[in-house]
Amino acid sequence: MTERGVTEHDLRTLIGEVKDGSLSRRGFVGRMLALGLSAPMAGMMLAQNGVAFAASGLRDAYKPTKAGGGGPLKLLFWQAATLINPHFAVGTKDQEGSRIFYEPLAAWDAEGNLFPVLAAEIPSKENGGVAADGRSVTWKLKPNVKWHDGKPFTADDVVFTAEYAANPATAAVTGGSYLNVKVTKVDDLTVKLTFKEPTPFWADAFVSSAGMIIPKHVFADYNGDKSRDAPANLAPVGTGPYKFSEFRPGDILRGVRNPDYHVPNRPFFDSIEMKGGGDAVSAARAVLQTAEYDYAWNMQVEDEILKRLEAEGKGRVKMDFGGNLEFLLLNATDPNVEVDGERASLKTKHPAFSDPAVRKAMNLLVNRAAIQQFIYGRTGRATANVFNGPAPFVSKSTSFAFDPDKAAQILEEAGWKKGGDGIRAKDGKKLKFVFQTSINAPRQKTQAIIKQAAQKAGIEMELKSVPGSVFFSSDVANPDTYPHFYADMEMYTWNMTQADPAVFALQYVSWEAATKANKWQGRNICRMQNPDVDAAYKAAQGELDLVKRAAWFVKMNDLVVADYVLPLLHRAQVSAINGKLEAPASGWDNSLAFLAEWYKQA
């Protein structure tokens, strides 16, 4: 396998030079960047071959010499948080709210290096933390860390978190990260993860958004069937830089500085406020124009508007590219038929999208280039792939095109004929779709572009727009949430919070289908069931060689985009920040992953 002319032999030779000292780590990463590989992938290759992850310079960039004194930090999230349990956070805004208070063992920094948070160090072959056979990893925990209620953080909490998430009765959205790993306590400050099979990407459990640790003494009585009844779902007790003070779901979340935080001189701010509601444009204005807030999340705003607001001179737009994907899902099941009390049941097939010709035609009716040029600008890149980074996982064999005439021809040849109303039908089934997404201007404009093209090809679309606080809600009783997917098509962004596709790719495997049985917590929202996709994923997860493993994920990518998933844009994490605010972030992790490192310049 080659990657832009890089052979497997080339990679192994360069890695050997790093190990023997003839090539610096920085030099290796530079070579990889020049050859088309990304920094995260370079770091994983070195770590896999016994070279420890590079020390992040994140802590060195922090200027304040004492904790506190920074006044309030005001965050504006136009999608308001609805609960503060990271293991039930089906939407990014709930993950971000949880990240204010809860922490993982490690996070991904902007360069794709693992950054220790509650871990004392990052496991590696060099320090004995990663087994040579890929079947176990040992984490050493940071000493003297306290929960917000004063109780000590220990290995018992780490083991409990894994048991809690993996328990099917808990129905945790993070469950997939803990199903195939056994977590055992070695001592109070050491845990060992043992995998059923050799596991090349071990930095899943306890890392990033899926890895936030919860306290055993708070949640032990609310495991399994009682998990949704825990008071701490709305009143978190974590280890993070801020302690919980108030939460009004769908409105506002507040915290105060944690005086016992485990990192010296942090946090800088005395309090934090995460305000929800409104829309992305008003959020951008509140930072860039009026300076009422310090930070606004997820600026899904036309780039031309952002540029005009930046010209006010009160703030700036920050873009962090990782692997985040804006995509269009075609429902593999029938949302209008109920089986055993469940709509969009796996026992049904979509009357139109089960025909590959209809899926192929829909792909040709999406004008990705226009969506990028006229709506997203510098904040998104048109793509035909579900995996858009790191570089070795990006397929070179895919492409996209906008061709309504060809789409119409495909439908015609497949037997979908236009009726007197101009809508195509076959065997009594019409091509009439409900197309839903969350409310914000770029998505509504994208909907309009797709609807107009589809209409010319003989497809009628009803556009449905759901408030973000509802669409991305964790409410299992709400039929308008995106995991229920009671529509024919839906569009949103899925955040890739790791520098590896292992978890991100779970949204396409059959066993992760979101269903009533798992309280719609499964990652596979379109409910596609493709045995070839499943096989490629399993093969990738069993391949210890990263170069060969990447080839399996490329194959998986190509299968997925030929099925029920239409990639639209490789999106950056786009934020609006106060002109004096230093807010380190990573495109490979949550926006608030490094909140403890935030401060304002004098």
N, C-alpha and C positions, 0 to 999 in steps of 0.2 A: 504493500500500500504506500502511496506517496501523497504528500500534502504540499501542493505547489512546488514540486520538485524535491521535497524532503523525503528521503528514503528511511526505512526503519534502521538501516545500518548507520546512516548519518546521525540520527537521533541518539542511538546508543553510543556512538563514538564521542559525541559532544557531552553526553551525560558522564561518560567515563573521564573526560578531561576535567569536569567539575569535581568529581570525586577525588582525582589524584592531585588537584590543586593547580593544574596548568591552565585552567579557564575559570574565571570568577563566576559566581552565580549571576551577578549583574550582566557579565558578558554573555552568558548563556541565554538569559532572558532577552537581551538585545538581539542576539542571532535569531531567536525564535520569532520575535516581532518582525524582523526584517524578512523572514521566510513565510510569514502569514499566520503563525500561531499566536495565540493570545497569552498574556502574562499568567492568567489563572491556570491554563493548561500546562504552561512551562513549569509553574510551581508544583502542580500535582505530579508531573513526570519526575521531577527531582525528588519529591517526597517519597514517591513509590520506589525510587532506586536508592534510598538511604541517605538522601541529602535533606536535612531539616528545612522546614519552611523558613523563609527569610523573616527576620524581625521587622515588624511594621514600624514605620517612622511616625505613626499616628500620635503616639504619646509624646514624642519629641516636639510636635508642632503646637502643643497646648501651652499657652503663655501665662495664664493666671497662677499666682503663687499661693493662693489660699482658696478654700471652699467658700461658697456663698458670696454675698455682696453684689451680685449681678442683677438683683431685682427680679421681676417676673419675666418668664419666657412665654410668649403668647403664640400658639400654633392654631392655624385655621385649616380644618379638614372639611371640605364641602360634602363629603360623605361621613356622617357622624357615626361614631362607635356605638354599638348596641349591646355588647358584652365585653368583659375583660378577662376571659379565660383563653389563653393562646391555643389550647387544644380543641376549642370549639370555633375558632376564628375562620369561618369559611371565606370571609372578605378581608382584603388587605387592611382596611381601616380598623378592623378589630385586632388584627395582628399588630398594627402600629400602636394602638392604644395599650395593648398588653405589653409591648416592648418598653414602655415607659417604666413599668414596675418589675417585669420579669426578665431574666437573663438566661442565655444558653451557656454551655461550657465554652463555646468558641463562636466567632463570627467571621464572615468573609470581608476582608478589606477591599479597597478599590483596585488593588493590584492582583486580587485573587488569592492572596495569602490568608491562611487561617490565623486569626487573631485571638489570643486567649482572653476569656472574660471571667468565667468562674473556674476555669482550668488553670492549674499552676504552670503548665507548659503544653505545647502541642505534641501529641504522640508522633514518633517517627521510628524508623528502624534504628537510627543512630542512638536514640536514648532508650531503646528497648520497649517503646510503647506500641510498635506495630510488628506483629508476627510476620516472619518471612513467608509463611504459607498463606497469608491473607485471611486467616480464620479468626483472628482475635486482635483487639486493640485495648490497651490499658490507659486510662485517663487518671492523672493525678490532679486532685482538686486543690483549689486555693485555700489556705488555712485562714482562720479567724474571720470568716464571712458570716454575717448575721442576717436572718430574715428581718423584715420590718417590725415584727413584734418582739425582737430581741433573741429569739431562739437561734441556736447555731445551725448553719448549713452544713450537711454532712452527706456521705455516700448514701445514707438511707433515703434521702430525698431524691437522689438521682435514680436509684433502683425503683422507688415508688412511682416516679414519673413515667418510667418505661412500662411498668405494670398497668398503670392507669390508662395510658394511651393505647396500649395493645389490647386491653379488655374489650371484646366486641360489644358488651352491654354499655360501655361508656360512650360508644359511637363517636370517638374523637376523630377529627379531620386529619390529625397527624398520625393516626394508627398505623398506616403503611410504613412509616419510618421505624417502627419498633416490632413488627410482626416476626421478622426472621432473625432476631438477635436476642440472645440471652444475656441479661445484665446481672452481674453478681458483685457483691461488696467484698473487697479484699481487706480493707480496713476503713476507718472513718473518713479517710481522705483519698481513697483509691477505689476505682471501679473497673471491672473488666468486662468488655463486650466480646461475646463469642458468637460467631456467625455459623449458620448451618452449612454454608458453602463458602469457598474462597470469595472474598468481597473486595474488589479493587477500589471501590469508592466507599470508604468507611466513614467519611465525614458527613453523615446524614443524621443519625440519632444524636440528639443533644447539641446540634449545631444549627445556627441560624434560626429562622422563624419556626421551624418544626421542633427546635431543640430547647425551648424555654422550660426551665425547671420549676416545678411547683412544690410547695412544702407539704410533706407527708402529714405533719401534725394538723394541718388545716383541712386537707382534702381526704384523709383516710376514711372518714365516715361517709364520704360521698362518692365512693368508687362505683363503677358499674351502673346499675339501674338508677341509683340515686344521684348520679353525676350532675344532672340538670338542676337539682335542688340546692346545690352548695351556695351559701350566702357569698362566698368569696368569688363566685362568677361575676358579681357586680361590685365587690369590695376587695380588690386584690391585696395579697400579702406576698411581696416579692423580696428580691435582694437588690433591686435597681437603684439608680441615683435619686429617685424621687419616691416618697411614700404617699400612699393614697389618702385623699381628703374628701373628695366628693365626686359623685357620678350621677348624671341624669341621662339615661340611655336615649340616644338620638339627639342629644343636645350638647352637654358639656361634661368634660372630665378634668378634674383638678388634682394636683399633687403638690407636696412641699418637699423641700430639700431633705434628703436622708443624712442626718449628721453622723451616722455610723457607716457611711459608704466605704467600701473596701479598697478604693483607689484614692491615694492622697490628693488633696487640693481640688477635689471634685465632689459634686457638680458646682459650676460657676453660678447658676441661677438659684434664687431663693424659693421660687415656686414655678409651677408649670401649669398652663391651661391649654387644653385641647378642645377648641370650640368646633362644633359641627353644624352643618346646614348651609343653605344658600346654594351657590353654584360656583363652578371653577372660575368664571370671569370675575365675579364679585370678589372671590378669594384673592385672585391676582391683583385686583385693584387695591384691596385692603393692605397689601404689602408694598406693591410697587408704586402706587399713586398716593395713598393717604398715610401709609406707614402706621396704620392702626395695629397691625400684627407684625410679628417678627418673621414668620414662616408660613407659607401656604403650600400644602401638599398636592401632588398629582395635578399639575397644571395642564389639564386636557382642554387647552384653549388654542384657537388658531394662532399660528406663529406670528402672523402680522399684528395681531392684537398685543401679543407679548412684547414684540419689538417696540410698539408705540408706548406701552406702559413703562418699559425699561428706560425710555428716553426721558422720563420724569426725573431720573437721577436719584431716586430714594431707595432703590433696591436693584437686584439683578436676578436673572433666570439662571438656574443651575441645572445642568443636564448630566446624568450619570447613566451611561449605556452598560447594560449587562446582557441578559438574554430575554427580557420581557417581550411578550408577544400580544399584539392586538389581533384577534382572530374572529372568524365567523364560523359558528357551529351549525351543522345541519343535523336535525334530530333523527337518530336511527330508529326511534320508536314512535308510536302514534300517540300524540298528546291529546287527541280527541276521543280516545277509547279508554274505558275503565275496565280493568281486569282485577278481580279480587280486591276491589276498593282502592286500586292504584291506577292513576293516569300515567301515560308514558311508561308503561310496564315493559320489562324485558321480554314478556311473552308476546309482544306485538311488534310489528314492523311498520315503518312509515310508508304510507300508501304511494308516495312519490319518490322520496329519497332512497328507498330501497332499490330503485332503478339506477344503476351506475351512469346511465346516459343523462339523467336529470342532474346528478351531482357534477358531472363533467361540464354540463351546460352552465350551471350556476357559477362555476369557477371562471368561466369565460365572460360572465356578466359583471364581474367586479373590476372596476377601473382603479387598480391600486396606484398607478402612476399619478392619476388626477387627485386621488385622496391625499397622497403625500404632498404633491406640489401645491395644491390650493387650500389644504386644511392643516396638515401637521408640519410642513416645512422642515426645519432643522431638528425637530423633536421626534421624528419617526422616519424609518427607511422602509420603502416598499419591499416585500419579501414573498417568496414562494415556499419558505421553510418554516417548520415549527421550531427547529433548533437553530438559533442564530448566533451562537457562541457557547463556549470557546471554539476557535477556528476549526480544529480537527473534526468537530461534530457537525459542521455545516456542509450540507450536500451541494455538490457541483452539478448534479444531473437534473435538477428541477428548474423550472422557469414559469413565468406567468405571462398571460396575454389578455388583452381586452378585445373581444371579437363577438359582438352581439349577433352578427349574421351567421357566424359559424355555430354559435349556441343554438340559434333557431333551426339550423340545418340538422344538428345532432338530435334535437327533440323531434323534428319532423320524421327523420329516418327511424327513430325509436318508437314511432306510432303515436306520439302526442300531437294531435291535430287541433288546429284552431276551430272554435265554434263560432256561432254568430255574434257572440259577445267579445270575440277576440282573444278569449282565454283558451289555452290548450287543455285537452282532456284525453284520457285513455281509459277504456273499460269503465266509464262512468265516473272516473276520478279526475277532478280538475286541479290544475296547478295554481291553487290559491293558498298562499302562505301567510301566517302571522310571523312577523319579524320583530323581535323585541330586543331592547337594550336599555341601559340606564340613561337618565336624562342629563345630557350636556351637549352643547352646541356641535362640537366635532362629530359626535356619534349620530346626532340627528341629521347633520349634513351628509354623513357617510350613508346613512339609511336612504336618504333621498336620491343620492347618486345611484345606488344599487337598484332601488325601486324603478327609477326611470329607465335604466337599461333593461331590466327584467320585463317591463311592460312592453317594450318593443319586440321582445322575443316571445310574447304571449303568456307571461306569468304575471298574475296579480298578487300584490303584496299589501297586507294591512300592517301599517307601522305602529308599533306599540312602544311607548317610552315610560319606564318605571323610575320613580325617584331612587337615587342611588342608595339612600338609607334603607329602602325596602328591597331593592334588587340584590344588594349584597348583604342582606340581613341573615342572621343565623337562626331565624325563627322557623322551626320545623313545621309550624301550622300555617305559614304564609305561602300561598300558591304562586305568588309573583316573584319569589327569589330565583336567582339564576340556577341553583342546583336542582330545583323542581323541574325547570325547563318545560313548562306547559305551553310551548309555542313550537312552531316549525323550525325557526331559525333564531339564533341569538348571537350577540356580539359583545365582547368585553376584552379586557387585558388579563392575562395570567402572568404573574410575576415569577421569574426564575430566580429564586433566592439562594442559589448555589452555583459554583463555577463548574458544574457537572450536570448532565441531564437526568441522573438517576431518579430523583424525586419528581422533577418537572414532567418526565415522560410517563409517570404513573397515570396521568389524566387520559391516556389512550389505551390502557390495558383493560381487559374484560373484567377482571376481578375487582376493579376499583369503580364499577358503575354506581352512580348515585341512585339509590332506591329507597322506597319506604322502609324496608327492613333495616337499613343502616341510617335511617333518619336523614337521608339525602346528604350524608357526609362524605360519600365516595368522591374521588377526584374526577372520575370519568363522567363528565356532565352530559355529553351527547349520547352516551351509552352504546358506543360502537363495540362490536364483538368481532374481532378479527384475529383468528388463530395465528396468522403469520406475524402480526404485530406483537402478539404475546410471546411467540417463539423468539423473535429478534430481541425483545427486551430481556428475556431470561438468558439468552446467550450472551448478551452484553454484560449482564450482571455476574455471569460466571467466568468472564475473561479477565485474568489478572493483568495481561499486557495492555496498557492504555492505548497503544497504537491500533491493535487489533480490535479492541473494545469499541473504539470510535467508529470503526467500519460497521459494526452492528447497529449502532445508533443512527448512522447515516441511512442504513437500509430501513430502519424503523421509520425514520423521517419520511422517506419516499413512499412507504406504504400508507402512512397516515394521511399525507396530503392528497393521495389518490382516493381517499375514502370519504369520511364525513367532516373533515376539518379544512377550512379555507384560511390560510394565513393571510393577513393583510399588511401589518407593519411591525417591524422590529422597533420597539419603542424605548426611549430613554425614560429613566425616572426624572421627571421634570418638576422642579420646585421653584418657588419664588421666595427669596430671602432678603432680609433687611441688609442695607449696605454695609453695616458694621458687624453683622453676624458671621462668625466662622462656624460652619455646620458640616463637618466631615460626613460623608455618606459613601455608599458603595452600590454600584449597579447590581451587585450579586447578593444583596441582603436587603433587609427592611430599611426604609428611609431613616428610621430612628434608631438603627442598630448601634450608632456611636454617639448617642445623645449625651452621655457623660463627658464627651470631649468637646461639646459645643460651648462657645463663649462669645462675648462681644468685645471688639477692640475698643480701646479707650477713645 
